[in-house]
Amino acid sequence: MSEPLTPEQELITKEFLERVNIQRYKRKFGSTPVSWPTAVRFLYARKFDVNRAVALFEQHEATRQREGLNKFDPREEPLKSELLTGKFTVLQPGRDSNDAAIAVFTAHKHVPANSSHQTTLQGVVYQLDVALQDHLTQKSGIVFIYDMSNSKYSNFDYDLSQKILTMLKGGYPAKLKKVLIVTAPLWFKAPFKILRLFVREKLRERVYTISAAQLQAHIPRDSLPLHLGGVHALDHDAWLERCASSSMNHDLLLRASPTGLPPSYDNKSPTSGRNHIEILHQKSKLVGGDGAEVNKGAVVVQFGGTRSKSGGTLGGGEEGADVDTADQWSHSDETNLNPPSSASSGFSDDDSLPGDGAAVTIGQLVEMVRLRGRSGLVQEYAEIRARLPEGSFNVAKSRCNLPKNRYTDVLCYDHSRVVLSEIDCDKDSDYIHANFVDGYKQKNAFINTQGPLAKTTPEFWRMIWEQHTLVIVMTTRVMERGRPKCHQYWESEKGAEVTYGHFLVKTLDIETDPNYTVTTISLTNKKTEETREVSHWQFTSWPDYGVPSSAKAMLEFLERVRRQQAAMVNNLGDTWAGHPRGPPIVVHCSAGIGRTGTFCTLDICISRLEDVGTVDIRGTVERIRAQRAYSIQMPDQYIFCHLALIEYALSKGHLQSVDLTDFDHAVAEDSD
């Protein structure tokens, strides 16, 4: 059963129907009017921006006419045989962590000589149309997996791939959340460079070329079939039966209600939607022209625009386009129609990890710190620490994995853990003590992990390889206060090398600084004989059981790490198709929560400050802790984040002066 629309959404839907049905009549697309469910589908795809939804509908109609996708019968050949190949299917059950449906195209099942472009596209559209009858899919979108496992060059059809991408990128009523290209062979690199040009820039950041093992970092294992590393037996025949049933029910519904409108709207005139919008305008304050705002109590609806005071957006920009507000970390895909996904999912719906706290300007942050003082921030940290973990630790606590954890009381969440590829069908070989953590406008920006043990170092380098990591950040020494904090997992002498598992780790160069050491490492996979360069950054001036007296060295260190990551991503060129900021940066100290969490908090807050001019330290820490349990281990680290951010703002001219002389003695009346 479909979720009811809000009154504003119903009015927008009626306006959409009026406009497209008039256009269809004028352009002779057919006498059958567009149905209410179809209208809602297009509006969800464009976040209820009626102008963008109408444009999408017109492009969609043109694409269907051009490719012969308007009238076809799945019971007739050649489409019947095409569907039975199972080359394209929608996983049932199966959704990603943000409730997006999952569609899979299996490349090795496609033989271009046996199937025309039109027939293949009909098979894709037929199944996607059924998938989009689901209200949750309309809201949450679709993840498209292009499985190239066991495929050959003879299976690849460049023109067909271009047509599918062209249709999905802007000619189909669905939010395309990600494209995951799994196990791409070497010969695919050249055509892939060209294919990427057919994907709009926003979506291009969501196109990933990944290994089969990495697939579980994007989609929960419970949602994947066996051949993709999941737990479900794929039943394509059952899905086709559902498609057939859904299609028949849809046809019966249209016959019963020619307009396709809900019963309460069936007998209304074609202009009733417009009249209702005009009435709403008359009762509210209308502020001029296209995209005008309609103030209605606490709600602001912007027809053709992007703002809604009711908690999100109703349109604007491209698919998944970003909307800057003072209360968001990032430009967000989330709207009042799509409530934010839980932080415990490990993967927010946009490309960031939005903060739960109150965003403030840097000046407001200074005033807050001054009034609350040290004791107020300690109290605030205590409130954060009092929250129970928001997830389970079952895999980390299993008997075979417990010895792989450095500390028995520091475990990693199941929902955000990094999953390694299995070795020799050993399901226990996929564990490493590490969690994905989102960054600013970047999902999985970091991998926060413990300092490797001697016995887990081979898995550590395997993770670096499988996640295509370019930069490692280490915020501890190997030994501190006479106690081992981390295994020496790389060689400290230039030219020295060591082997862990099937990886050869060689030190190429060493740069020393009073506060940190930079080591250039050559990492060779001895199985494939492929070599990559990894940059290792070790911050050495962080005192054990404390924080630096000044943030200057840490801020310089962080800035250089970011520049190094950017330079290495740039050197990858078109071979990197993921987020512009590159693959995850691996960050660790000893336990992987204290200094590691501090580093990530500063990076995220600084990025936000430079982008939108606001910060949210508490919200940042709370959400990081929801992906990496217990991050920011001590109150002094929480305080350091505040003082370091203020020091950064002073150094960059965002603040002219700051007086915190009473910081240690101030008593906060309210730390909420």
C-alpha positions, -999 to +999 in steps of 0.1 A: +000+000+000+014+034-010+023+059+017-002+089+015+011+121+001+011+154+020-015+180+008+013+200-008+025+169-027-010+161-039-014+196-053+020+194-070+009+160-084-023+174-098-003+203-114+020+178-130-009+157-144-025+188-159+006+199-176+018+166-190-017+155-202-022+188-220+012+183-237+005+147-246-027+158-263-010+185-282+019+163-293-004+133-301+015+110-277-018+092-272-052+097-259-047+078-227-039+103-199-010+098-176-020+081-144-017+094-108+008+066-098+029+075-128+029+111-119+040+104-083+068+082-097+082+110-118+078+136-090+096+114-065+125+110-090+128+148-090+119+155-053+085+170-062+100+198-083+072+199-109+093+217-136+121+191-134+096+162-132+078+174-164+112+177-181+121+142-170+087+129-182+092+145-217+127+130-220+114+097-209+086+097-235+110+106-262+134+078-252+107+052-252+095+063-286+130+064-301+140+029-287+107+012-293+099+008-257+062+019-257+044-013-267+057-048-261+044-081-247+067-100-223+049-132-233+060-129-270+093-136-286+120-125-287+113-106-253+101-138-236+135-156-242+154-124-233+137-123-199+144-160-193+182-155-197+183-138-163+209-114-176+190-086-159+171-090-127+159-071-096+170-088-064+141-100-043+144-097-014+173-072-014+179-036-006+210-016+003+214+001+037+193+031+025+164+010+012+173+014-025+163-016-047+191-035-063+192-043-101+219-066-115+230-069-151+252-100-155+275-093-184+286-129-193+250-138-200+247-112-227+255-123-262+251-093-285+246-115-316+216-131-300+198-101-287+190-067-303+194-035-284+157-030-285+149-064-270+175-060-242+162-025-233+126-038-233+137-065-208+154-039-186+125-014-187+098-040-182+114-051-149+123-016-137+088-005-143+076-032-120+102-025-094+092+012-094+056+003-085+070-002-050+066+030-030+099+024-011+118+021-044+103+054-056+115+071-025+149+054-021+160+048-057+179+020-074+215+007-071+227-007-105+252-036-103+271-044-136+286-078-128+315-085-151+326-117-134+337-143-160+328-120-189+347-117-221+352-089-246+327-107-268+300-102-241+305-064-240+283-042-262+295-006-260+265+009-278+240-010-256+259+002-224+257+037-237+220+035-243+213+020-208+234+048-191+218+075-213+183+062-203+191+059-166+210+091-162+181+113-169+154+096-190+139+073-164+118+080-134+141+066-107+169+079-086+200+061-097+219+060-064+250+041-075+265+021-103+288-007-091+309-023-117+321-056-102+353-074-113+360-053-143+387-069-165+417-050-178+403-046-213+373-027-199+394+003-188+395+020-223+358+019-231+350+027-194+368+061-198+345+070-226+313+056-210+319+078-179+314+108-201+278+097-206+271+099-169+263+133-153+290+146-130+270+141-098+264+105-106+299+100-119+311+104-083+288+074-075+302+050-101+325+025-085+348-001-101+352-027-073+361-063-066+335-088-055+348-086-019+343-048-019+307-052-029+297-059+007+310-024+017+282-010-005+254-036+000+247-057+031+255-094+026+219-103+036+207-085+004+231-102-020+227-136-038+252-164-033+272-157-065+279-122-054+290-132-019+256-130-002+234-156+014+203-157-008+197-182-037+187-160-067+152-169-079+148-150-112+117-171-122+099-160-091+107-124-099+094-128-134+061-142-120+058-112-098+064-089-128+037-107-147+013-104-118+021-067-112+016-059-148-018-075-150-029-058-118-017-025-131-037-029-163-068-037-144-064-007-122-061+016-153-092+001-168-112+007-136-100+043-134-091+058-168-073+087-153-054+066-128-063+091-100-073+081-065-111+078-062-114+112-045-099+129-077-114+108-105-143+131-111-126+164-109-120+187-138-085+189-155-080+223-140-088+213-104-052+209-095-044+244-108-074+258-089-063+242-057-028+257-061-042+291-067-064+288-036-034+278-016-015+309-030-044+332-021-045+319+015-008+323+019+019+348+012+031+346-023+065+360-032+070+367-069+076+348-101+090+314-110+100+293-081+081+316-058+078+307-021+045+299-005+046+306+032+021+284+050+027+283+087+060+266+093+061+251+058+077+267+028+069+251-005+089+263-035+073+252-067+101+247-091+127+255-064+146+237-037+137+248-002+113+235+024+113+246+060+094+214+069+127+196+070+142+191+035+139+198-001+112+196-027+134+199-058+161+218-075+193+209-093+201+176-109+193+142-096+207+139-061+216+176-064+231+193-034+213+220-013+234+241+010+217+251+043+232+262+076+218+231+093+233+205+070+267+191+066+264+187+030+242+191+000+217+164+007+196+140-012+174+137+019+141+155+020+111+158+042+098+129+020+129+108+028+138+109+065+175+106+072+188+071+074+201+060+108+237+067+115+240+031+126+235+021+090+270+032+083+259+046+050+239+079+050+217+086+020+239+115+008+276+116+003+283+127+039+278+120+075+254+148+086+258+160+122+230+156+148+240+186+168+233+223+162+254+239+135+270+272+145+293+298+129+329+299+141+322+331+161+293+314+178+315+284+186+340+307+203+313+323+224+299+288+233+334+276+244+340+307+263+308+305+283+308+267+289+345+265+297+364+233+302+340+220+328+310+225+304+327+207+276+336+178+299+299+176+309+289+177+272+313+149+264+300+128+294+265+131+278+278+118+245+297+090+262+267+079+281+249+069+250+249+032+244+265+018+212+241+018+183+249-016+168+261-052+174+296-066+176+288-102+168+315-109+142+342-092+163+332-113+193+332-147+175+357-172+189+379-172+158+380-134+156+385-124+192+423-130+191+425-105+161+414-076+183+441-057+201+419-048+231+391-070+243+369-039+252+373-022+219+354-040+192+341-030+157+305-027+147+290-053+124+271-028+103+301-007+092+330-032+094+354-036+065+348-070+049+378-086+033+377-111+004+374-147+016+405-169+012+400-206+002+362-204+010+371-197+047+343-174+059+363-163+089+391-149+067+369-119+058+374-102+093+397-073+101+393-050+131+383-019+110+352+002+103+342+025+075+335+061+086+319+088+065+336+121+059+323+155+048+303+150+016+320+116+012+307+082+021+334+058+035+360+086+035+379+068+062+387+034+075+393+036+112+412+007+125+434-005+154+472-006+152+479-039+135+491-068+155+520-089+142+495-117+133+470-093+117+495-074+095+489-096+064+452-088+067+460-051+071+480-049+039+453-070+022+427-044+032+450-016+019+451-034-014+415-043-017+402-008-008+427+008-031+440+030-002+466+056-011+473+072+023+477+057+057+476+080+088+492+067+120+487+089+151+508+068+176+543+055+180+551+018+178+562+019+215+550+044+241+558+045+278+575+011+273+544-006+260+538-018+225+511+003+207+513-011+172+533-036+152+560-022+130+542-032+098+565-014+074+603-011+073+618+021+089+650+020+067+651+033+032+654+004+007+644-023+032+615-046+024+594-073+041+568-097+030+534-102+047+512-128+032+514-123-006+523-086-003+558-073-006+562-040+014+592-019+004+603+015+018+612+038-011+617+071+007+615+087+042+609+124+050+614+134+086+599+164+104+600+173+142+563+163+145+558+136+119+574+112+095+564+106+059+573+072+043+568+063+007+560+026+003+559+003-027+532-024-022+534-053-046+508-080-049+530-111-056+500-130-070+492-105-097+527-089-099+510-055-097+527-027-077+511+004-062+525+033-042+512+040-007+520+072+014+524+066+051+520+095+075+530+090+111+523+118+136+549+114+163+544+144+186+511+135+202+519+128+239+507+095+254+477+100+278+472+136+267+468+160+238+492+184+222+496+218+239+491+235+205+471+223+175+495+239+151+515+208+142+484+186+140+467+211+117+497+213+094+499+175+094+462+172+085+465+198+057+495+180+042+477+146+044+448+161+024+472+176-002+489+142-006+457+124-010+445+149-037+478+146-056+477+108-056+441+108-068+449+132-095+478+109-107+453+080-110+435+100-138+405+082-153+414+049-137+397+062-105+359+065-110+349+069-074+345+100-052+367+130-063+384+129-029+396+094-036+395+060-019+393+057+019+421+071+040+431+045+066+435+061+100+448+043+131+464+048+165+466+019+189+429+012+197+417+032+166+392+053+186+409+081+205+435+100+184+420+084+153+385+098+161+401+132+169+419+133+135+387+125+116+366+150+136+390+178+128+391+169+091+353+168+088+348+200+108+375+219+089+360+208+055+326+219+066+338+253+079+356+260+046+326+250+026+296+265+043+310+285+072+295+265+100+307+237+124+290+210+145+315+193+167+291+174+189+270+162+160+302+151+142+315+131+172+281+114+178+278+103+142+314+090+140+307+070+172+277+055+154+301+040+128+332+034+149+321+027+185+337+048+214+355+073+190+369+102+209+380+083+239+386+110+265+372+144+274+405+161+267+403+149+231+368+164+228+380+197+242+411+196+219+387+194+189+371+227+199+403+245+207+421+232+175+392+243+153+394+278+169+432+278+163+426+268+127+401+296+122+425+321+136+453+309+114+431+312+083+417+346+091+382+334+099+387+350+133+407+381+141+411+375+178+399+352+206+399+357+244+396+324+263+415+335+294+387+322+317+382+290+298+396+268+326+375+285+353+343+292+335+312+273+348+286+266+322+249+270+332+237+248+304+257+225+282+229+214+260 
